[in-house]
Amino acid sequence: MTCPTGHRLFISENNLAQTGAAILWECLEREGVEVVFGYPGGAILPTYDALEHSTVRHVLARHEQGAAHMADGYARASGRVGVVLCTSGPGATNLVTGLATAMMDSVPLVAITGQVSSGLLGSDAFQEVDVTGVTLPITKHNYLVQRPEQIAPALREAFALAKSGRPGPVLVDITKDAQLASADLDWDAATPSRHLRHVPPEVPKEQLDQALAMLRASHRPIILAGHGVTLSGASAALLRFAETARVPVACTLLGLDSFPASHPLFLGFMGMHGSPWTNLAIQEADLILAFGMRFDDRVTGDPATFAPHASKIHVEIDRAEVGKIIAVDLALQGDLRNVLERMQPDLAPVPTAPWLERLETLKGPHSDLSAEPWPPLPPSAAQGPIEVLRTLFQAAPDAIWVTDVGQHQMWEAQVMRHGRPRTLITSGGLGTMGFALPAAIGAKLARPDAEVWVVAGDGGIQMNSQEFMTLVQEGLKINVAVINNGTLGMVRQWQTLFYEDRRSAVALANPDFVLLAQAYGMKGMRASTLAESAAAVAAARACPEAVLIDFVVDPEAAVYPLIPPGARIQDMKYEPTLPTPCPR
Amino acid sequence: MFRILIVTTDNEPGVLDRVASTFRRRGFNIHSLTVSPTLDPLVSRMTLVTDMNARSPRSAKAFLERLLNVHSVVDLTEVASLVRDVAMLRVRATAETRPALFQLAQIFQAEVLDVSPDSLVMSVCASPDRVDALLESLRPYGLLELGRSGAVAMQRRSSIEVPVATPAANEDIEDAVSF
């Protein structure tokens, strides 16, 4: 017997009830979930048994961590809630890194884990782990559900909570007997409300006026755009705001795709590996407009000397972030888009011409990024990783770039020029190696028409390389750029700079990545010169199948400039030749 | 300094864990913590006394308010409030010292609950500093065992505290929260 949504109906005493498993799938469908990333196992078997009656697509990962990052990539690329499903015990503990990654970067996820039957809870049963305890500090909230009638309220609240306020991951742990037992699904009675408890009300008008007055009085204002811009859908509002007020925009790593890089007011990447002119501009500014960012230590360096001449306005939805690292003069707690759109009518141009002129001086030869000619690449030149990234960007400027963690991630941030929101997907806060490949699978499923590129190091790609098989099984066209320097480059660089070049445990013996790709059923290519690289990128883009390109690059290349951890911005270390950002 | 937070939460399993975990995670030290249901059985109330040297009290409140189960967080430190702490203690007592101990108990409005040949048990419900004062007075006699409830606190609505008939009942508001 099936219900109108196609679910099997299990006849119980009142002839109306469905199993908890069927309720679960119906809830996911009603929440608009199209795809779930998961891995089956004992305690979630009843839910997997009911999957065939659902319209939800299930993507079988090869590791629960991979599934979590896929859901994360899906959420980042689409702005919707990503869903990951797995079993109890080791399945659930394998989610930990994925949940922590999403928590740090404010990514809306719902993780559903099976749990041993309620009668066995606390008995150290097979594959039992206290997953709500384990994930307590790395989720916005979590639930232990032991009865079928609790499934709908928990799931509905989980979805509402994951995307409300500052988004984040929510975990719902459901015992096996709750999945098997039957209950009525009362959708309306399960309507959540508690998630609204701490969503701030609209920012008062007087505070907006105060911010506008501070802006009017400033001479050297600068906007610091963080992930919150994209999360609140405020990119267009930010563009209007910056253009009207004539205020330059510096971006955090996760804010880089929130403002068009070709825009004359775009200042670029700030922080530890940010552009010198961006960081120096922050130090010279007299007003900081911090929009949806949290003054991470990779942004501020030494907080005591950060932006010493600036008054600071912080627009942030999470009050716990206000004043956490940097004391601010005015805090507007609320949704950024709402704040910007309400300020817009009263916004007037700020006389920033001398300030913008000063910034042009700071930029020096990189003054007009949008008009800068493409630097010619001599075909015989030794292949540097930055040149490889330039080649990639030149070929596919509008692709979604999913980067892993390390040197290549910073080079990407320095040279790629993002034009639209949700075109850079990277693990910023947690810095999770192994993130890129599975996250790209999620991104491709969210945006099937987009060109999706993974950029990963030879270390990081091996942390979740099992997901190559998921990619192939799902028939996804994703290109994978392995920036292969045979070493854990960022660690090696820090050992060189801060540990007197004592290279400890950084040399990597690697598999033949071309053969590895072929073993998974992908195309594999190797590119050791810039000429080969350009050809390989063109071939990969033309190929209908997934392609891995093994870019063999200079193992000694390092990321510059660099602000040593905890140091003052003015202590930035330069290399003789700065990486030139790509024109757009 | 110590701060007193009143945290109202859903009365659900695991909420105490979430609150305590938030404090542990952010490096705040919990000096004392009491929990009980309120007049509404679905709501719990915690009185949390914390040592706030590390970070501002504002962020502790904000971190707690991130929790789904938390309804409200009120910082009583800078408002007029009443604080009470229950202590039970065993003190060495001989035939010679017993009268003096009874006298002290009377002064501090402590109750003598049990008398044995070599000790006695008292309980006291008072502001934390008064409990401390009682303990100091008893220490020379030989304190053998001590259990304290931790603070329970409530904001004052009136400007005066209703006096209780005891010589030491003239504590002012500052005393009540200063520890």
Chai-1 contact restraints between the chains, C-beta under 6 A:
chainA,res_idxA,chainB,res_idxB,connection_type,confidence,min_distance_angstrom,max_distance_angstrom,comment,restraint_id
A,L136,B,S21,contact,1.0,0.0,6.0,A-B,restraint_1
A,P137,B,S21,contact,1.0,0.0,6.0,A-B,restraint_2
A,P137,B,R25,contact,1.0,0.0,6.0,A-B,restraint_3
A,H141,B,L68,contact,1.0,0.0,6.0,A-B,restraint_4
A,R194,B,L68,contact,1.0,0.0,6.0,A-B,restraint_5
A,H198,B,E65,contact,1.0,0.0,6.0,A-B,restraint_6
A,R319,B,A62,contact,1.0,0.0,6.0,A-B,restraint_7
A,A320,B,A62,contact,1.0,0.0,6.0,A-B,restraint_8
A,A320,B,F63,contact,1.0,0.0,6.0,A-B,restraint_9
A,A320,B,R66,contact,1.0,0.0,6.0,A-B,restraint_10
A,K324,B,S59,contact,1.0,0.0,6.0,A-B,restraint_11
